[in-house]
Amino acid sequence: MEAHGWHLLGDDALLAQCEVQAHRASGPGGQHRNKAETAVRLVHLPSGVTVEGKDERSRTQNLRIALRRLREKLARRAWRPPPRRPTKPSRPAKERRLETKKREGRKKALRRGYGD
């Protein structure tokens, strides 16, 4: 599968492409969070993208959070701007622009004293 489709895979297929690492994370949650390895780090092997989920005290919730973050990162990496189609200004637009430039030039020439 190409890079632009990874974020569209299902949870199981996306997890199959990842290395799941559990580790301890500090922060709010008290002794349970500091003792148990509830934080989850996902490394997406084909792309090398790494995300962490360590907001909650539950490993399954953190895995869900990490999967959502991984999807968002992969979607941002897959986004390509639409192709630009160059356009030409219309004839009236060109005439308006040139008339404005002439008017400004005359105004500046009057300031210099060459307008006579």
C-alpha positions, 0 to 999 in steps of 0.5 A: 500500500502506498503512503497516501492510504495508510491512514485509511486502514482499519485499526487491526491492519494499522496495528499490524504495521506498528511496533507497540511499546509499553512504558511508564509515564509520569504525570497525573494519575498517582501511584498507579500510573507511576508504577504500571506500564500503561503508556503506549508508544507506536512506531509505524514501521513502513513510514517511521512515524512515532506517536505516544499515548500516555494521557490516561491510566488505562493501557487500552485507552492509551492505545486508542489515543495513540492510534488516533494520533498516528492516523492524524500524523499519517493523514497530514503526511499524505496530504498533497496540495491540489495542482495549480492551474495558471490563469491569464488576467482578462483584457479589462483587468489588464486595462484597469491595472495599466490605467491605475499605474498611469494615474499613479505615475502622473501623481508622482510626476506632479510631486516632482514638478515634471507634470507640465 
